[in-house]
Amino acid sequence: MQIHQYLEIDNNKKIKCLKCGHVICDARENYKEYAPRAEKDPASLPGVRPTLGMHVYYEYYCPNCFTMLDVEVAQKGDPPLWDTQIDMDNFVEDTTEKLQEKL
């Protein structure tokens, strides 16, 4: 199941890079905790107004092929945003039930 442009959850319930196939982490974890990230000052980006040092711009990359996976703006010191959380237990059960209903 594809969850981002370059990320999917495979049959083993692992999040992996679609570009190179690298397994990043378990689907029940925040992949950003395992992805290298670059930190930039938002004021250095084109068209962005200065934020007086309160915010940072993060770019997250695949640990293997360094494809950019996501970006976010956050307050300094905040943990990575967990923007894609999938309840794998209920997802699998719901999908199985729907398939059984069709049979």
N, CA, C and O atoms as a GROMACS GRO file, in nm:
protein
  412
    1MET      N    1   0.085  -0.116   0.000
    1MET     CA    2   0.000   0.000   0.000
    1MET      C    3   0.090   0.124   0.000
    1MET      O    4   0.174   0.140   0.089
    2GLN      N    5   0.073   0.209  -0.098
    2GLN     CA    6   0.153   0.331  -0.108
    2GLN      C    7   0.100   0.435  -0.010
    2GLN      O    8  -0.020   0.461  -0.005
    3ILE      N    9   0.192   0.494   0.070
    3ILE     CA   10   0.150   0.593   0.171
    3ILE      C   11   0.204   0.733   0.142
    3ILE      O   12   0.154   0.830   0.198
    4HIS      N   13   0.304   0.744   0.058
    4HIS     CA   14   0.361   0.871   0.012
    4HIS      C   15   0.413   0.848  -0.129
    4HIS      O   16   0.408   0.736  -0.179
    5GLN      N   17   0.462   0.951  -0.192
    5GLN     CA   18   0.512   0.937  -0.328
    5GLN      C   19   0.619   0.829  -0.339
    5GLN      O   20   0.620   0.753  -0.436
    6TYR      N   21   0.710   0.821  -0.242
    6TYR     CA   22   0.819   0.725  -0.248
    6TYR      C   23   0.818   0.624  -0.134
    6TYR      O   24   0.920   0.560  -0.108
    7LEU      N   25   0.705   0.608  -0.065
    7LEU     CA   26   0.698   0.514   0.047
    7LEU      C   27   0.578   0.421   0.033
    7LEU      O   28   0.472   0.460  -0.015
    8GLU      N   29   0.599   0.297   0.076
    8GLU     CA   30   0.489   0.201   0.079
    8GLU      C   31   0.502   0.112   0.201
    8GLU      O   32   0.609   0.100   0.260
    9ILE      N   33   0.389   0.051   0.237
    9ILE     CA   34   0.390  -0.054   0.339
    9ILE      C   35   0.382  -0.185   0.263
    9ILE      O   36   0.289  -0.208   0.186
   10ASP      N   37   0.481  -0.272   0.286
   10ASP     CA   38   0.486  -0.399   0.212
   10ASP      C   39   0.405  -0.507   0.284
   10ASP      O   40   0.343  -0.480   0.387
   11ASN      N   41   0.405  -0.627   0.230
   11ASN     CA   42   0.328  -0.738   0.286
   11ASN      C   43   0.377  -0.781   0.423
   11ASN      O   44   0.304  -0.849   0.496
   12ASN      N   45   0.499  -0.744   0.459
   12ASN     CA   46   0.554  -0.777   0.591
   12ASN      C   47   0.531  -0.666   0.693
   12ASN      O   48   0.589  -0.667   0.801
   13LYS      N   49   0.445  -0.570   0.657
   13LYS     CA   50   0.412  -0.456   0.744
   13LYS      C   51   0.535  -0.371   0.776
   13LYS      O   52   0.554  -0.327   0.889
   14LYS      N   53   0.616  -0.350   0.674
   14LYS     CA   54   0.735  -0.265   0.684
   14LYS      C   55   0.719  -0.147   0.589
   14LYS      O   56   0.662  -0.160   0.481
   15ILE      N   57   0.769  -0.031   0.632
   15ILE     CA   58   0.770   0.086   0.544
   15ILE      C   59   0.900   0.081   0.465
   15ILE      O   60   1.009   0.070   0.522
   16LYS      N   61   0.887   0.091   0.333
   16LYS     CA   62   1.007   0.086   0.250
   16LYS      C   63   1.002   0.190   0.140
   16LYS      O   64   0.896   0.239   0.102
   17CYS      N   65   1.120   0.223   0.090
   17CYS     CA   66   1.135   0.320  -0.018
   17CYS      C   67   1.093   0.255  -0.149
   17CYS      O   68   1.139   0.145  -0.182
   18LEU      N   69   1.006   0.321  -0.223
   18LEU     CA   70   0.963   0.268  -0.352
   18LEU      C   71   1.071   0.281  -0.459
   18LEU      O   72   1.069   0.207  -0.558
   19LYS      N   73   1.163   0.371  -0.441
   19LYS     CA   74   1.267   0.391  -0.542
   19LYS      C   75   1.374   0.282  -0.537
   19LYS      O   76   1.414   0.230  -0.641
   20CYS      N   77   1.421   0.248  -0.416
   20CYS     CA   78   1.531   0.150  -0.405
   20CYS      C   79   1.493   0.022  -0.332
   20CYS      O   80   1.570  -0.074  -0.334
   21GLY      N   81   1.376   0.019  -0.265
   21GLY     CA   82   1.333  -0.101  -0.194
   21GLY      C   83   1.386  -0.114  -0.053
   21GLY      O   84   1.360  -0.214   0.014
   22HIS      N   85   1.460  -0.015  -0.004
   22HIS     CA   86   1.517  -0.020   0.130
   22HIS      C   87   1.406  -0.020   0.236
   22HIS      O   88   1.317   0.064   0.232
   23VAL      N   89   1.412  -0.115   0.330
   23VAL     CA   90   1.318  -0.119   0.441
   23VAL      C   91   1.365  -0.018   0.546
   23VAL      O   92   1.477  -0.025   0.596
   24ILE      N   93   1.276   0.076   0.578
   24ILE     CA   94   1.312   0.184   0.670
   24ILE      C   95   1.275   0.149   0.814
   24ILE      O   96   1.356   0.169   0.905
   25CYS      N   97   1.154   0.096   0.835
   25CYS     CA   98   1.112   0.062   0.971
   25CYS      C   99   0.981  -0.017   0.965
   25CYS      O  100   0.926  -0.041   0.857
   26ASP      N  101   0.934  -0.057   1.080
   26ASP     CA  102   0.805  -0.124   1.093
   26ASP      C  103   0.694  -0.023   1.064
   26ASP      O  104   0.710   0.096   1.090
   27ALA      N  105   0.583  -0.070   1.010
   27ALA     CA  106   0.472   0.019   0.973
   27ALA      C  107   0.406   0.083   1.095
   27ALA      O  108   0.330   0.178   1.080
   28ARG      N  109   0.434   0.032   1.212
   28ARG     CA  110   0.377   0.089   1.335
   28ARG      C  111   0.466   0.199   1.394
   28ARG      O  112   0.440   0.248   1.504
   29GLU      N  113   0.571   0.236   1.321
   29GLU     CA  114   0.665   0.337   1.368
   29GLU      C  115   0.663   0.459   1.275
   29GLU      O  116   0.615   0.451   1.162
   30ASN      N  117   0.715   0.569   1.325
   30ASN     CA  118   0.728   0.690   1.246
   30ASN      C  119   0.856   0.680   1.164
   30ASN      O  120   0.966   0.686   1.218
   31TYR      N  121   0.842   0.665   1.032
   31TYR     CA  122   0.959   0.647   0.946
   31TYR      C  123   1.057   0.764   0.957
   31TYR      O  124   1.177   0.747   0.932
   32LYS      N  125   1.008   0.882   0.993
   32LYS     CA  126   1.096   0.999   1.002
   32LYS      C  127   1.201   0.983   1.112
   32LYS      O  128   1.307   1.046   1.108
   33GLU      N  129   1.172   0.899   1.211
   33GLU     CA  130   1.268   0.874   1.318
   33GLU      C  131   1.390   0.797   1.266
   33GLU      O  132   1.495   0.797   1.330
   34TYR      N  133   1.376   0.732   1.150
   34TYR     CA  134   1.482   0.647   1.094
   34TYR      C  135   1.543   0.707   0.968
   34TYR      O  136   1.638   0.651   0.913
   35ALA      N  137   1.490   0.817   0.921
   35ALA     CA  138   1.536   0.877   0.797
   35ALA      C  139   1.634   0.991   0.826
   35ALA      O  140   1.607   1.074   0.913
   36PRO      N  141   1.745   0.996   0.755
   36PRO     CA  142   1.833   1.112   0.770
   36PRO      C  143   1.757   1.240   0.735
   36PRO      O  144   1.672   1.240   0.646
   37ARG      N  145   1.787   1.348   0.806
   37ARG     CA  146   1.718   1.472   0.775
   37ARG      C  147   1.817   1.588   0.769
   37ARG      O  148   1.917   1.592   0.840
   38ALA      N  149   1.784   1.679   0.681
   38ALA     CA  150   1.862   1.803   0.669
   38ALA      C  151   1.780   1.914   0.731
   38ALA      O  152   1.659   1.924   0.708
   39GLU      N  153   1.845   1.998   0.810
   39GLU     CA  154   1.778   2.110   0.875
   39GLU      C  155   1.820   2.240   0.807
   39GLU      O  156   1.938   2.265   0.786
   40LYS      N  157   1.720   2.321   0.773
   40LYS     CA  158   1.749   2.449   0.708
   40LYS      C  159   1.672   2.559   0.779
   40LYS      O  160   1.566   2.536   0.837
   41ASP      N  161   1.726   2.678   0.772
   41ASP     CA  162   1.657   2.796   0.823
   41ASP      C  163   1.551   2.835   0.720
   41ASP      O  164   1.585   2.859   0.604
   42PRO      N  165   1.423   2.841   0.759
   42PRO     CA  166   1.318   2.876   0.662
   42PRO      C  167   1.343   3.010   0.592
   42PRO      O  168   1.300   3.030   0.479
   43ALA      N  169   1.412   3.101   0.659
   43ALA     CA  170   1.440   3.232   0.598
   43ALA      C  171   1.533   3.220   0.478
   43ALA      O  172   1.539   3.310   0.394
   44SER      N  173   1.606   3.109   0.468
   44SER     CA  174   1.698   3.090   0.356
   44SER      C  175   1.627   3.036   0.231
   44SER      O  176   1.688   3.029   0.124
   45LEU      N  177   1.501   2.998   0.244
   45LEU     CA  178   1.426   2.943   0.132
   45LEU      C  179   1.360   3.055   0.052
   45LEU      O  180   1.315   3.154   0.110
   46PRO      N  181   1.354   3.042  -0.080
   46PRO     CA  182   1.293   3.147  -0.162
   46PRO      C  183   1.146   3.170  -0.125
   46PRO      O  184   1.070   3.075  -0.108
   47GLY      N  185   1.108   3.296  -0.113
   47GLY     CA  186   0.968   3.331  -0.088
   47GLY      C  187   0.920   3.311   0.054
   47GLY      O  188   0.802   3.331   0.081
   48VAL      N  189   1.009   3.273   0.145
   48VAL     CA  190   0.970   3.249   0.284
   48VAL      C  191   1.015   3.366   0.370
   48VAL      O  192   1.128   3.414   0.356
   49ARG      N  193   0.927   3.412   0.457
   49ARG     CA  194   0.961   3.524   0.546
   49ARG      C  195   1.038   3.472   0.667
   49ARG      O  196   1.018   3.358   0.709
   50PRO      N  197   1.125   3.553   0.722
   50PRO     CA  198   1.200   3.512   0.842
   50PRO      C  199   1.106   3.480   0.958
   50PRO      O  200   1.002   3.543   0.974
   51THR      N  201   1.144   3.380   1.038
   51THR     CA  202   1.061   3.339   1.152
   51THR      C  203   1.130   3.366   1.285
   51THR      O  204   1.090   3.312   1.388
   52LEU      N  205   1.233   3.448   1.284
   52LEU     CA  206   1.306   3.485   1.406
   52LEU      C  207   1.364   3.365   1.478
   52LEU      O  208   1.374   3.365   1.601
   53GLY      N  209   1.402   3.261   1.404
   53GLY     CA  210   1.468   3.145   1.463
   53GLY      C  211   1.378   3.051   1.538
   53GLY      O  212   1.427   2.958   1.602
   54MET      N  213   1.247   3.069   1.533
   54MET     CA  214   1.155   2.983   1.608
   54MET      C  215   1.124   2.852   1.534
   54MET      O  216   1.088   2.753   1.597
   55HIS      N  217   1.140   2.853   1.403
   55HIS     CA  218   1.104   2.736   1.323
   55HIS      C  219   1.224   2.688   1.241
   55HIS      O  220   1.317   2.763   1.213
   56VAL      N  221   1.218   2.561   1.205
   56VAL     CA  222   1.318   2.503   1.116
   56VAL      C  223   1.246   2.428   1.005
   56VAL      O  224   1.130   2.388   1.020
   57TYR      N  225   1.314   2.410   0.896
   57TYR     CA  226   1.263   2.338   0.780
   57TYR      C  227   1.343   2.208   0.771
   57TYR      O  228   1.466   2.212   0.763
   58TYR      N  229   1.274   2.094   0.771
   58TYR     CA  230   1.340   1.965   0.765
   58TYR      C  231   1.312   1.897   0.632
   58TYR      O  232   1.199   1.901   0.582
   59GLU      N  233   1.413   1.834   0.576
   59GLU     CA  234   1.399   1.748   0.460
   59GLU      C  235   1.438   1.607   0.504
   59GLU      O  236   1.545   1.588   0.562
   60TYR      N  237   1.352   1.509   0.478
   60TYR     CA  238   1.377   1.370   0.517
   60TYR      C  239   1.413   1.288   0.394
   60TYR      O  240   1.353   1.304   0.288
   61TYR      N  241   1.514   1.200   0.409
   61TYR     CA  242   1.567   1.123   0.296
   61TYR      C  243   1.568   0.973   0.325
   61TYR      O  244   1.575   0.931   0.440
   62CYS      N  245   1.562   0.894   0.218
   62CYS     CA  246   1.581   0.750   0.230
   62CYS      C  247   1.724   0.726   0.277
   62CYS      O  248   1.817   0.787   0.224
   63PRO      N  249   1.744   0.639   0.377
   63PRO     CA  250   1.879   0.613   0.427
   63PRO      C  251   1.969   0.544   0.325
   63PRO      O  252   2.091   0.545   0.340
   64ASN      N  253   1.910   0.484   0.223
   64ASN     CA  254   1.989   0.408   0.126
   64ASN      C  255   2.018   0.486  -0.002
   64ASN      O  256   2.134   0.498  -0.042
   65CYS      N  257   1.914   0.538  -0.067
   65CYS     CA  258   1.934   0.605  -0.197
   65CYS      C  259   1.924   0.757  -0.188
   65CYS      O  260   1.948   0.826  -0.287
   66PHE      N  261   1.890   0.810  -0.072
   66PHE     CA  262   1.881   0.954  -0.045
   66PHE      C  263   1.776   1.026  -0.128
   66PHE      O  264   1.787   1.146  -0.154
   67THR      N  265   1.673   0.952  -0.171
   67THR     CA  266   1.557   1.016  -0.233
   67THR      C  267   1.486   1.097  -0.126
   67THR      O  268   1.468   1.048  -0.014
   68MET      N  269   1.446   1.220  -0.157
   68MET     CA  270   1.374   1.301  -0.059
   68MET      C  271   1.235   1.241  -0.038
   68MET      O  272   1.159   1.224  -0.133
   69LEU      N  273   1.203   1.210   0.087
   69LEU     CA  274   1.077   1.146   0.121
   69LEU      C  275   0.970   1.244   0.164
   69LEU      O  276   0.852   1.226   0.134
   70ASP      N  277   1.010   1.349   0.235
   70ASP     CA  278   0.912   1.444   0.288
   70ASP      C  279   0.983   1.570   0.336
   70ASP      O  280   1.105   1.571   0.353
   71VAL      N  281   0.906   1.674   0.357
   71VAL     CA  282   0.956   1.798   0.416
   71VAL      C  283   0.855   1.845   0.520
   71VAL      O  284   0.737   1.812   0.513
   72GLU      N  285   0.903   1.921   0.616
   72GLU     CA  286   0.812   1.980   0.714
   72GLU      C  287   0.876   2.103   0.777
   72GLU      O  288   0.998   2.117   0.780
   73VAL      N  289   0.791   2.191   0.825
   73VAL     CA  290   0.835   2.306   0.903
   73VAL      C  291   0.788   2.280   1.046
   73VAL      O  292   0.672   2.249   1.068
   74ALA      N  293   0.879   2.294   1.140
   74ALA     CA  294   0.846   2.264   1.280
   74ALA      C  295   0.914   2.366   1.371
   74ALA      O  296   1.002   2.440   1.329
   75GLN      N  297   0.871   2.367   1.495
   75GLN     CA  298   0.939   2.449   1.594
   75GLN      C  299   1.068   2.379   1.633
   75GLN      O  300   1.073   2.256   1.641
   76LYS      N  301   1.172   2.457   1.658
   76LYS     CA  302   1.299   2.398   1.699
   76LYS      C  303   1.279   2.310   1.821
   76LYS      O  304   1.212   2.349   1.917
   77GLY      N  305   1.338   2.192   1.818
   77GLY     CA  306   1.332   2.102   1.932
   77GLY      C  307   1.215   2.006   1.931
   77GLY      O  308   1.214   1.910   2.008
   78ASP      N  309   1.116   2.029   1.846
   78ASP     CA  310   1.002   1.936   1.839
   78ASP      C  311   1.045   1.806   1.772
   78ASP      O  312   1.131   1.807   1.684
   79PRO      N  313   0.986   1.693   1.814
   79PRO     CA  314   1.015   1.567   1.745
   79PRO      C  315   0.955   1.570   1.605
   79PRO      O  316   0.869   1.652   1.576
   80PRO      N  317   1.000   1.480   1.517
   80PRO     CA  318   0.943   1.476   1.382
   80PRO      C  319   0.792   1.454   1.386
   80PRO      O  320   0.741   1.374   1.466
   81LEU      N  321   0.722   1.525   1.300
   81LEU     CA  322   0.577   1.511   1.289
   81LEU      C  323   0.544   1.370   1.241
   81LEU      O  324   0.601   1.323   1.142
   82TRP      N  325   0.452   1.303   1.310
   82TRP     CA  326   0.410   1.169   1.266
   82TRP      C  327   0.280   1.189   1.190
   82TRP      O  328   0.171   1.172   1.244
   83ASP      N  329   0.294   1.224   1.064
   83ASP     CA  330   0.179   1.261   0.982
   83ASP      C  331   0.109   1.144   0.916
   83ASP      O  332  -0.005   1.158   0.870
   84THR      N  333   0.173   1.029   0.910
   84THR     CA  334   0.111   0.912   0.847
   84THR      C  335   0.114   0.797   0.946
   84THR      O  336   0.213   0.725   0.957
   85GLN      N  337   0.004   0.781   1.019
   85GLN     CA  338  -0.009   0.672   1.116
   85GLN      C  339  -0.121   0.581   1.070
   85GLN      O  340  -0.235   0.625   1.054
   86ILE      N  341  -0.089   0.455   1.048
   86ILE     CA  342  -0.189   0.360   1.002
   86ILE      C  343  -0.204   0.253   1.109
   86ILE      O  344  -0.107   0.191   1.151
   87ASP      N  345  -0.327   0.233   1.152
   87ASP     CA  346  -0.357   0.129   1.250
   87ASP      C  347  -0.355  -0.004   1.175
   87ASP      O  348  -0.456  -0.047   1.120
   88MET      N  349  -0.239  -0.068   1.173
   88MET     CA  350  -0.221  -0.188   1.091
   88MET      C  351  -0.312  -0.302   1.133
   88MET      O  352  -0.360  -0.376   1.048
   89ASP      N  353  -0.337  -0.318   1.262
   89ASP     CA  354  -0.423  -0.428   1.307
   89ASP      C  355  -0.564  -0.411   1.252
   89ASP      O  356  -0.621  -0.506   1.198
   90ASN      N  357  -0.621  -0.293   1.267
   90ASN     CA  358  -0.756  -0.269   1.216
   90ASN      C  359  -0.759  -0.262   1.065
   90ASN      O  360  -0.858  -0.304   1.004
   91PHE      N  361  -0.655  -0.210   1.003
   91PHE     CA  362  -0.650  -0.203   0.857
   91PHE      C  363  -0.655  -0.343   0.798
   91PHE      O  364  -0.731  -0.368   0.704
   92VAL      N  365  -0.576  -0.434   0.852
   92VAL     CA  366  -0.573  -0.571   0.800
   92VAL      C  367  -0.708  -0.638   0.824
   92VAL      O  368  -0.759  -0.706   0.735
   93GLU      N  369  -0.766  -0.621   0.942
   93GLU     CA  370  -0.896  -0.682   0.971
   93GLU      C  371  -1.004  -0.627   0.879
   93GLU      O  372  -1.083  -0.703   0.824
   94ASP      N  373  -1.009  -0.494   0.863
   94ASP     CA  374  -1.110  -0.433   0.776
   94ASP      C  375  -1.096  -0.481   0.633
   94ASP      O  376  -1.196  -0.512   0.568
   95THR      N  377  -0.973  -0.489   0.584
   95THR     CA  378  -0.950  -0.532   0.447
   95THR      C  379  -0.991  -0.678   0.430
   95THR      O  380  -1.054  -0.712   0.330
   96THR      N  381  -0.957  -0.763   0.527
   96THR     CA  382  -0.993  -0.904   0.520
   96THR      C  383  -1.144  -0.921   0.521
   96THR      O  384  -1.198  -1.001   0.444
   97GLU      N  385  -1.214  -0.847   0.608
   97GLU     CA  386  -1.360  -0.855   0.614
   97GLU      C  387  -1.422  -0.813   0.482
   97GLU      O  388  -1.516  -0.878   0.435
   98LYS      N  389  -1.374  -0.707   0.422
   98LYS     CA  390  -1.430  -0.660   0.295
   98LYS      C  391  -1.407  -0.761   0.184
   98LYS      O  392  -1.494  -0.781   0.099
   99LEU      N  393  -1.291  -0.826   0.184
   99LEU     CA  394  -1.265  -0.928   0.083
   99LEU      C  395  -1.356  -1.048   0.103
   99LEU      O  396  -1.406  -1.105   0.005
  100GLN      N  397  -1.378  -1.088   0.227
  100GLN     CA  398  -1.466  -1.202   0.255
  100GLN      C  399  -1.610  -1.172   0.216
  100GLN      O  400  -1.681  -1.261   0.170
  101GLU      N  401  -1.654  -1.047   0.233
  101GLU     CA  402  -1.790  -1.009   0.194
  101GLU      C  403  -1.810  -1.021   0.044
  101GLU      O  404  -1.920  -1.053  -0.001
  102LYS      N  405  -1.705  -0.997  -0.033
  102LYS     CA  406  -1.716  -1.004  -0.178
  102LYS      C  407  -1.719  -1.148  -0.229
  102LYS      O  408  -1.765  -1.173  -0.341
  103LEU      N  409  -1.670  -1.242  -0.150
  103LEU     CA  410  -1.664  -1.382  -0.195
  103LEU      C  411  -1.795  -1.449  -0.187
  103LEU      O  412  -1.807  -1.567  -0.221
   0.00000   0.00000   0.00000
